[in-house]
Amino acid sequence: MMKVTLVTGGNTGLGYETARRLKELGHKVYISSRDENKGKIASEALGVDYVVLDVTDDASVKKAAQEIEHKEGRIDVLINNAGIPGPHAKPEDLTADMMLHVYDTNVFGIVRVTHHFLPLLKRSEAPVIVNVSSGLGSFGQVLNPDKIESKVNALAYCSSKAAVGMLTVQYAKTLPAIKINAIDPGPTNTGERFKHGIQSMQEATDAVVRMAAIDKTGPTGTFSNREGIIPW
């Protein structure tokens, strides 16, 4: 049976490349974005389906879930990819409103999407959730002077991705029938927001594609990059 997969934030960057690769693997892919025009252009270029979904808007997420439920009856793979870098403000300049904006997308967005799509995932024979996190959210990576992550100080973004790690673990513990993992794409030149990466787009999506393809025997509650398990 063809896997039905949703990639949030799939109109550009890592989400776009993930959707392209999963389509090649035989998944029926839906990409989502806030901007309907950009989303439709991307979906047509990829040859995949599209649904309007703003992860910061509960009503939008609910409507998207209802649309896919009507068309497919279920989803097998949910890739929580949508995210924003937020401000690179100095700690003394960072405000709660700045933090809230980042968390609303990177953290609460995952909660909204997961909440509304869980009923569809539970209809799958082998449901999978992949949360796209970052090595910048890993305590082990940012405290290791040998890692590039230790050279970055982005308080809002880093802490939001650390929260994604705990969300992943807690969901995995409480939803044992679903394989739920976090991945770190690694430092990548995505072309739009981050232009100083050292990895190709294919390398950056290796981990998410690998985790999206697991079955009932696959891992859950893990954090990995393309090379394997990394510290939380």
LINJOLIN-V867889 format. One record per helix or strand of 2 or more residues. SS is the DSSP state (H for helix, E for strand). FROM is the first residue (numbers start at 0). LEN is the number of residues. Records with the same first field share a line. If there is no record, write none. Layout:
SS: FROM-LEN  FROM-LEN
This chain:
E: 3-4  27-6  48-4  76-4  127-6  178-6  222-3  227-2
H: 12-12  35-11  57-15  95-11  107-14  134-3  138-4  147-4  154-20  200-12
